[in-house]
């Protein structure tokens, strides 16, 4: 579990995990995030939505509202072989 010193938003939690796990596919990352942070997310889909939000993959309207664009990906992440 990621250590929390202050109250983090869902996006903050997802950013920490994206840094830790790199190019792990979104669904796998969401599963890990949810399992380790059940108090912050209501289900795995909620975690996946937060990961997609930080990646700018929830539509162009929402993409404009995200100010921290380090995690934006234009191309798809790798899929399972």
Backbone as XML, in Angstrom:
<?xml version="1.0"?>
<chain id="A" units="angstrom">
  <residue number="1" name="UNK">
    <atom name="N" x="0.844" y="-1.180" z="0.000"/>
    <atom name="CA" x="0.000" y="0.000" z="0.000"/>
    <atom name="C" x="0.888" y="1.241" z="0.000"/>
  </residue>
  <residue number="2" name="UNK">
    <atom name="N" x="0.512" y="2.223" z="-0.768"/>
    <atom name="CA" x="1.241" y="3.491" z="-0.826"/>
    <atom name="C" x="0.987" y="4.239" z="0.488"/>
  </residue>
  <residue number="3" name="UNK">
    <atom name="N" x="2.054" y="4.737" z="1.073"/>
    <atom name="CA" x="1.924" y="5.493" z="2.321"/>
    <atom name="C" x="1.240" y="6.820" z="2.056"/>
  </residue>
  <residue number="4" name="UNK">
    <atom name="N" x="0.326" y="7.190" z="2.946"/>
    <atom name="CA" x="-0.375" y="8.466" z="2.798"/>
    <atom name="C" x="-0.136" y="9.319" z="4.026"/>
  </residue>
  <residue number="5" name="UNK">
    <atom name="N" x="0.415" y="10.488" z="3.829"/>
    <atom name="CA" x="0.666" y="11.429" z="4.896"/>
    <atom name="C" x="-0.430" y="12.488" z="4.968"/>
  </residue>
  <residue number="6" name="UNK">
    <atom name="N" x="-1.068" y="12.748" z="3.849"/>
    <atom name="CA" x="-2.157" y="13.719" z="3.784"/>
    <atom name="C" x="-3.301" y="13.073" z="3.025"/>
  </residue>
  <residue number="7" name="UNK">
    <atom name="N" x="-4.399" y="13.764" z="2.924"/>
    <atom name="CA" x="-5.531" y="13.223" z="2.188"/>
    <atom name="C" x="-5.278" y="13.380" z="0.692"/>
  </residue>
  <residue number="8" name="UNK">
    <atom name="N" x="-5.174" y="12.248" z="0.000"/>
    <atom name="CA" x="-4.944" y="12.248" z="-1.429"/>
    <atom name="C" x="-6.259" y="12.107" z="-2.174"/>
  </residue>
  <residue number="9" name="UNK">
    <atom name="N" x="-6.309" y="12.679" z="-3.361"/>
    <atom name="CA" x="-7.455" y="12.459" z="-4.225"/>
    <atom name="C" x="-7.244" y="11.133" z="-4.960"/>
  </residue>
  <residue number="10" name="UNK">
    <atom name="N" x="-8.277" y="10.665" z="-5.608"/>
    <atom name="CA" x="-8.159" y="9.435" z="-6.384"/>
    <atom name="C" x="-7.096" y="9.592" z="-7.461"/>
  </residue>
  <residue number="11" name="UNK">
    <atom name="N" x="-7.044" y="10.760" z="-8.081"/>
    <atom name="CA" x="-6.046" y="11.008" z="-9.127"/>
    <atom name="C" x="-4.626" y="10.962" z="-8.559"/>
  </residue>
  <residue number="12" name="UNK">
    <atom name="N" x="-4.420" y="11.494" z="-7.362"/>
    <atom name="CA" x="-3.099" y="11.443" z="-6.729"/>
    <atom name="C" x="-2.661" y="10.002" z="-6.489"/>
  </residue>
  <residue number="13" name="UNK">
    <atom name="N" x="-3.582" y="9.186" z="-6.016"/>
    <atom name="CA" x="-3.280" y="7.771" z="-5.775"/>
    <atom name="C" x="-2.900" y="7.097" z="-7.090"/>
  </residue>
  <residue number="14" name="UNK">
    <atom name="N" x="-3.673" y="7.349" z="-8.137"/>
    <atom name="CA" x="-3.402" y="6.740" z="-9.442"/>
    <atom name="C" x="-2.061" y="7.202" z="-10.008"/>
  </residue>
  <residue number="15" name="UNK">
    <atom name="N" x="-1.724" y="8.458" z="-9.829"/>
    <atom name="CA" x="-0.425" y="8.959" z="-10.307"/>
    <atom name="C" x="0.730" y="8.238" z="-9.616"/>
  </residue>
  <residue number="16" name="UNK">
    <atom name="N" x="0.610" y="7.999" z="-8.319"/>
    <atom name="CA" x="1.666" y="7.284" z="-7.597"/>
    <atom name="C" x="1.837" y="5.871" z="-8.136"/>
  </residue>
  <residue number="17" name="UNK">
    <atom name="N" x="0.731" y="5.192" z="-8.388"/>
    <atom name="CA" x="0.802" y="3.835" z="-8.917"/>
    <atom name="C" x="1.294" y="3.817" z="-10.360"/>
  </residue>
  <residue number="18" name="UNK">
    <atom name="N" x="0.908" y="4.805" z="-11.176"/>
    <atom name="CA" x="1.396" y="4.859" z="-12.559"/>
    <atom name="C" x="2.912" y="5.056" z="-12.562"/>
  </residue>
  <residue number="19" name="UNK">
    <atom name="N" x="3.437" y="5.870" z="-11.645"/>
    <atom name="CA" x="4.883" y="6.039" z="-11.528"/>
    <atom name="C" x="5.546" y="4.733" z="-11.113"/>
  </residue>
  <residue number="20" name="UNK">
    <atom name="N" x="4.943" y="4.035" z="-10.184"/>
    <atom name="CA" x="5.521" y="2.795" z="-9.652"/>
    <atom name="C" x="5.495" y="1.661" z="-10.673"/>
  </residue>
  <residue number="21" name="UNK">
    <atom name="N" x="4.392" y="1.523" z="-11.424"/>
    <atom name="CA" x="4.210" y="0.381" z="-12.324"/>
    <atom name="C" x="4.415" y="0.698" z="-13.801"/>
  </residue>
  <residue number="22" name="UNK">
    <atom name="N" x="4.725" y="1.910" z="-14.152"/>
    <atom name="CA" x="5.047" y="2.253" z="-15.534"/>
    <atom name="C" x="3.954" y="1.953" z="-16.539"/>
  </residue>
  <residue number="23" name="UNK">
    <atom name="N" x="4.277" y="1.184" z="-17.580"/>
    <atom name="CA" x="3.359" y="0.931" z="-18.691"/>
    <atom name="C" x="2.439" y="-0.269" z="-18.492"/>
  </residue>
  <residue number="24" name="UNK">
    <atom name="N" x="2.149" y="-0.622" z="-17.270"/>
    <atom name="CA" x="1.204" y="-1.700" z="-17.003"/>
    <atom name="C" x="-0.145" y="-1.333" z="-17.613"/>
  </residue>
  <residue number="25" name="UNK">
    <atom name="N" x="-0.836" y="-2.285" z="-18.254"/>
    <atom name="CA" x="-2.147" y="-1.972" z="-18.839"/>
    <atom name="C" x="-3.106" y="-1.402" z="-17.795"/>
  </residue>
  <residue number="26" name="UNK">
    <atom name="N" x="-3.981" y="-0.532" z="-18.244"/>
    <atom name="CA" x="-4.883" y="0.207" z="-17.363"/>
    <atom name="C" x="-5.726" y="-0.702" z="-16.486"/>
  </residue>
  <residue number="27" name="UNK">
    <atom name="N" x="-6.269" y="-1.774" z="-17.047"/>
    <atom name="CA" x="-7.133" y="-2.665" z="-16.283"/>
    <atom name="C" x="-6.358" y="-3.366" z="-15.165"/>
  </residue>
  <residue number="28" name="UNK">
    <atom name="N" x="-5.157" y="-3.821" z="-15.450"/>
    <atom name="CA" x="-4.334" y="-4.468" z="-14.429"/>
    <atom name="C" x="-3.954" y="-3.480" z="-13.335"/>
  </residue>
  <residue number="29" name="UNK">
    <atom name="N" x="-3.584" y="-2.277" z="-13.736"/>
    <atom name="CA" x="-3.228" y="-1.254" z="-12.759"/>
    <atom name="C" x="-4.428" y="-0.918" z="-11.876"/>
  </residue>
  <residue number="30" name="UNK">
    <atom name="N" x="-5.600" y="-0.808" z="-12.456"/>
    <atom name="CA" x="-6.814" y="-0.508" z="-11.687"/>
    <atom name="C" x="-7.096" y="-1.612" z="-10.669"/>
  </residue>
  <residue number="31" name="UNK">
    <atom name="N" x="-6.870" y="-2.861" z="-11.050"/>
    <atom name="CA" x="-7.082" y="-3.974" z="-10.129"/>
    <atom name="C" x="-6.153" y="-3.869" z="-8.928"/>
  </residue>
  <residue number="32" name="UNK">
    <atom name="N" x="-4.890" y="-3.555" z="-9.166"/>
    <atom name="CA" x="-3.912" y="-3.395" z="-8.084"/>
    <atom name="C" x="-4.295" y="-2.216" z="-7.187"/>
  </residue>
  <residue number="33" name="UNK">
    <atom name="N" x="-4.626" y="-1.101" z="-7.808"/>
    <atom name="CA" x="-4.997" y="0.098" z="-7.046"/>
    <atom name="C" x="-6.199" y="-0.193" z="-6.152"/>
  </residue>
  <residue number="34" name="UNK">
    <atom name="N" x="-7.216" y="-0.833" z="-6.711"/>
    <atom name="CA" x="-8.416" y="-1.114" z="-5.927"/>
    <atom name="C" x="-8.127" y="-2.065" z="-4.769"/>
  </residue>
  <residue number="35" name="UNK">
    <atom name="N" x="-7.378" y="-3.115" z="-5.026"/>
    <atom name="CA" x="-7.068" y="-4.092" z="-3.973"/>
    <atom name="C" x="-6.307" y="-3.458" z="-2.815"/>
  </residue>
  <residue number="36" name="UNK">
    <atom name="N" x="-5.470" y="-2.479" z="-3.105"/>
    <atom name="CA" x="-4.659" y="-1.856" z="-2.062"/>
    <atom name="C" x="-5.279" y="-0.581" z="-1.491"/>
  </residue>
  <residue number="37" name="UNK">
    <atom name="N" x="-6.363" y="-0.090" z="-2.080"/>
    <atom name="CA" x="-6.998" y="1.161" z="-1.641"/>
    <atom name="C" x="-8.515" y="1.061" z="-1.672"/>
  </residue>
  <residue number="38" name="UNK">
    <atom name="N" x="-9.059" y="0.025" z="-1.069"/>
    <atom name="CA" x="-10.517" y="-0.196" z="-1.111"/>
    <atom name="C" x="-11.296" y="0.903" z="-0.411"/>
  </residue>
  <residue number="39" name="UNK">
    <atom name="N" x="-10.662" y="1.611" z="0.507"/>
    <atom name="CA" x="-11.368" y="2.684" z="1.206"/>
    <atom name="C" x="-11.539" y="3.923" z="0.330"/>
  </residue>
  <residue number="40" name="UNK">
    <atom name="N" x="-10.732" y="4.054" z="-0.712"/>
    <atom name="CA" x="-10.796" y="5.234" z="-1.579"/>
    <atom name="C" x="-11.656" y="5.007" z="-2.826"/>
  </residue>
  <residue number="41" name="UNK">
    <atom name="N" x="-11.779" y="3.760" z="-3.281"/>
    <atom name="CA" x="-12.499" y="3.447" z="-4.510"/>
    <atom name="C" x="-13.645" y="2.489" z="-4.204"/>
  </residue>
  <residue number="42" name="UNK">
    <atom name="N" x="-14.795" y="2.704" z="-4.853"/>
    <atom name="CA" x="-15.944" y="1.834" z="-4.559"/>
    <atom name="C" x="-15.840" y="0.477" z="-5.243"/>
  </residue>
  <residue number="43" name="UNK">
    <atom name="N" x="-15.147" y="0.413" z="-6.386"/>
    <atom name="CA" x="-14.919" y="-0.850" z="-7.074"/>
    <atom name="C" x="-13.769" y="-0.671" z="-8.069"/>
  </residue>
  <residue number="44" name="UNK">
    <atom name="N" x="-13.443" y="-1.764" z="-8.758"/>
    <atom name="CA" x="-12.332" y="-1.716" z="-9.704"/>
    <atom name="C" x="-12.617" y="-0.748" z="-10.854"/>
  </residue>
  <residue number="45" name="UNK">
    <atom name="N" x="-13.864" y="-0.661" z="-11.261"/>
    <atom name="CA" x="-14.226" y="0.242" z="-12.357"/>
    <atom name="C" x="-14.023" y="1.702" z="-11.961"/>
  </residue>
  <residue number="46" name="UNK">
    <atom name="N" x="-14.257" y="2.029" z="-10.703"/>
    <atom name="CA" x="-14.009" y="3.377" z="-10.203"/>
    <atom name="C" x="-12.506" y="3.691" z="-10.282"/>
  </residue>
  <residue number="47" name="UNK">
    <atom name="N" x="-11.677" y="2.719" z="-9.923"/>
    <atom name="CA" x="-10.224" y="2.895" z="-10.017"/>
    <atom name="C" x="-9.791" y="3.037" z="-11.479"/>
  </residue>
  <residue number="48" name="UNK">
    <atom name="N" x="-10.385" y="2.230" z="-12.361"/>
    <atom name="CA" x="-10.044" y="2.305" z="-13.785"/>
    <atom name="C" x="-10.424" y="3.660" z="-14.366"/>
  </residue>
  <residue number="49" name="UNK">
    <atom name="N" x="-11.557" y="4.192" z="-13.964"/>
    <atom name="CA" x="-11.979" y="5.512" z="-14.434"/>
    <atom name="C" x="-11.001" y="6.592" z="-13.986"/>
  </residue>
  <residue number="50" name="UNK">
    <atom name="N" x="-10.503" y="6.482" z="-12.770"/>
    <atom name="CA" x="-9.534" y="7.463" z="-12.270"/>
    <atom name="C" x="-8.211" y="7.366" z="-13.030"/>
  </residue>
  <residue number="51" name="UNK">
    <atom name="N" x="-7.797" y="6.146" z="-13.362"/>
    <atom name="CA" x="-6.565" y="5.970" z="-14.151"/>
    <atom name="C" x="-6.761" y="6.565" z="-15.543"/>
  </residue>
  <residue number="52" name="UNK">
    <atom name="N" x="-7.897" y="6.304" z="-16.167"/>
    <atom name="CA" x="-8.182" y="6.863" z="-17.489"/>
    <atom name="C" x="-8.225" y="8.387" z="-17.439"/>
  </residue>
  <residue number="53" name="UNK">
    <atom name="N" x="-8.720" y="8.940" z="-16.334"/>
    <atom name="CA" x="-8.780" y="10.395" z="-16.180"/>
    <atom name="C" x="-7.373" y="11.001" z="-16.202"/>
  </residue>
  <residue number="54" name="UNK">
    <atom name="N" x="-6.437" y="10.418" z="-15.442"/>
    <atom name="CA" x="-5.081" y="11.003" z="-15.415"/>
    <atom name="C" x="-4.361" y="10.812" z="-16.735"/>
  </residue>
  <residue number="55" name="UNK">
    <atom name="N" x="-4.799" y="9.818" z="-17.524"/>
    <atom name="CA" x="-4.186" y="9.567" z="-18.832"/>
    <atom name="C" x="-4.822" y="10.384" z="-19.941"/>
  </residue>
  <residue number="56" name="UNK">
    <atom name="N" x="-5.879" y="11.134" z="-19.625"/>
    <atom name="CA" x="-6.548" y="11.952" z="-20.629"/>
    <atom name="C" x="-7.376" y="11.153" z="-21.598"/>
  </residue>
  <residue number="57" name="UNK">
    <atom name="N" x="-7.918" y="10.012" z="-21.145"/>
    <atom name="CA" x="-8.674" y="9.131" z="-22.029"/>
    <atom name="C" x="-10.158" y="9.080" z="-21.677"/>
  </residue>
  <residue number="58" name="UNK">
    <atom name="N" x="-10.697" y="10.171" z="-21.188"/>
    <atom name="CA" x="-12.128" y="10.207" z="-20.865"/>
    <atom name="C" x="-12.859" y="11.250" z="-21.705"/>
  </residue>
  <residue number="59" name="UNK">
    <atom name="N" x="-12.298" y="11.597" z="-22.823"/>
    <atom name="CA" x="-12.933" y="12.550" z="-23.726"/>
    <atom name="C" x="-12.195" y="13.868" z="-23.787"/>
  </residue>
  <residue number="60" name="UNK">
    <atom name="N" x="-12.326" y="14.539" z="-24.901"/>
    <atom name="CA" x="-11.580" y="15.780" z="-25.114"/>
    <atom name="C" x="-12.022" y="16.887" z="-24.171"/>
  </residue>
  <residue number="61" name="UNK">
    <atom name="N" x="-13.287" y="16.895" z="-23.787"/>
    <atom name="CA" x="-13.772" y="17.928" z="-22.871"/>
    <atom name="C" x="-13.081" y="17.806" z="-21.506"/>
  </residue>
  <residue number="62" name="UNK">
    <atom name="N" x="-13.004" y="16.602" z="-20.972"/>
    <atom name="CA" x="-12.339" y="16.385" z="-19.689"/>
    <atom name="C" x="-10.823" y="16.501" z="-19.800"/>
  </residue>
  <residue number="63" name="UNK">
    <atom name="N" x="-10.283" y="16.169" z="-20.959"/>
    <atom name="CA" x="-8.833" y="16.254" z="-21.158"/>
    <atom name="C" x="-8.344" y="17.681" z="-20.947"/>
  </residue>
  <residue number="64" name="UNK">
    <atom name="N" x="-9.166" y="18.651" z="-21.327"/>
    <atom name="CA" x="-8.785" y="20.055" z="-21.177"/>
    <atom name="C" x="-8.764" y="20.482" z="-19.718"/>
  </residue>
  <residue number="65" name="UNK">
    <atom name="N" x="-9.522" y="19.803" z="-18.852"/>
    <atom name="CA" x="-9.582" y="20.196" z="-17.445"/>
    <atom name="C" x="-8.449" y="19.606" z="-16.612"/>
  </residue>
  <residue number="66" name="UNK">
    <atom name="N" x="-7.699" y="18.645" z="-17.164"/>
    <atom name="CA" x="-6.584" y="18.037" z="-16.429"/>
    <atom name="C" x="-5.356" y="18.904" z="-16.642"/>
  </residue>
  <residue number="67" name="UNK">
    <atom name="N" x="-4.814" y="19.425" z="-15.549"/>
    <atom name="CA" x="-3.672" y="20.336" z="-15.687"/>
    <atom name="C" x="-2.333" y="19.599" z="-15.664"/>
  </residue>
  <residue number="68" name="UNK">
    <atom name="N" x="-2.287" y="18.412" z="-15.080"/>
    <atom name="CA" x="-1.026" y="17.664" z="-14.965"/>
    <atom name="C" x="-1.009" y="16.612" z="-16.059"/>
  </residue>
  <residue number="69" name="UNK">
    <atom name="N" x="-0.288" y="16.883" z="-17.146"/>
    <atom name="CA" x="-0.374" y="16.055" z="-18.349"/>
    <atom name="C" x="0.776" y="15.062" z="-18.520"/>
  </residue>
  <residue number="70" name="UNK">
    <atom name="N" x="1.561" y="14.842" z="-17.515"/>
    <atom name="CA" x="2.696" y="13.906" z="-17.609"/>
    <atom name="C" x="2.240" y="12.506" z="-18.039"/>
  </residue>
  <residue number="71" name="UNK">
    <atom name="N" x="1.059" y="12.092" z="-17.650"/>
    <atom name="CA" x="0.604" y="10.727" z="-17.880"/>
    <atom name="C" x="-0.241" y="10.564" z="-19.134"/>
  </residue>
  <residue number="72" name="UNK">
    <atom name="N" x="-0.436" y="11.627" z="-19.890"/>
    <atom name="CA" x="-1.245" y="11.541" z="-21.103"/>
    <atom name="C" x="-0.580" y="10.596" z="-22.097"/>
  </residue>
  <residue number="73" name="UNK">
    <atom name="N" x="-1.404" y="9.727" z="-22.696"/>
    <atom name="CA" x="-0.923" y="8.791" z="-23.703"/>
    <atom name="C" x="-1.815" y="8.894" z="-24.925"/>
  </residue>
  <residue number="74" name="UNK">
    <atom name="N" x="-1.246" y="9.159" z="-26.063"/>
    <atom name="CA" x="-2.010" y="9.215" z="-27.300"/>
    <atom name="C" x="-2.215" y="7.803" z="-27.860"/>
  </residue>
  <residue number="75" name="UNK">
    <atom name="N" x="-1.185" y="6.970" z="-27.773"/>
    <atom name="CA" x="-1.284" y="5.608" z="-28.295"/>
    <atom name="C" x="-1.770" y="4.670" z="-27.189"/>
  </residue>
  <residue number="76" name="UNK">
    <atom name="N" x="-2.223" y="3.511" z="-27.576"/>
    <atom name="CA" x="-2.725" y="2.525" z="-26.610"/>
    <atom name="C" x="-1.561" y="1.887" z="-25.864"/>
  </residue>
  <residue number="77" name="UNK">
    <atom name="N" x="-1.796" y="1.504" z="-24.623"/>
    <atom name="CA" x="-0.810" y="0.770" z="-23.849"/>
    <atom name="C" x="-0.729" y="-0.643" z="-24.381"/>
  </residue>
  <residue number="78" name="UNK">
    <atom name="N" x="0.341" y="-1.371" z="-24.071"/>
    <atom name="CA" x="0.464" y="-2.753" z="-24.585"/>
    <atom name="C" x="-0.647" y="-3.648" z="-24.058"/>
  </residue>
  <residue number="79" name="UNK">
    <atom name="N" x="-1.092" y="-4.576" z="-24.904"/>
    <atom name="CA" x="-2.102" y="-5.555" z="-24.524"/>
    <atom name="C" x="-1.415" y="-6.870" z="-24.203"/>
  </residue>
  <residue number="80" name="UNK">
    <atom name="N" x="-2.147" y="-7.755" z="-23.563"/>
    <atom name="CA" x="-1.585" y="-9.080" z="-23.288"/>
    <atom name="C" x="-1.335" y="-9.791" z="-24.611"/>
  </residue>
  <residue number="81" name="UNK">
    <atom name="N" x="-0.252" y="-10.546" z="-24.683"/>
    <atom name="CA" x="0.056" y="-11.246" z="-25.951"/>
    <atom name="C" x="-0.907" y="-12.347" z="-26.273"/>
  </residue>
</chain>
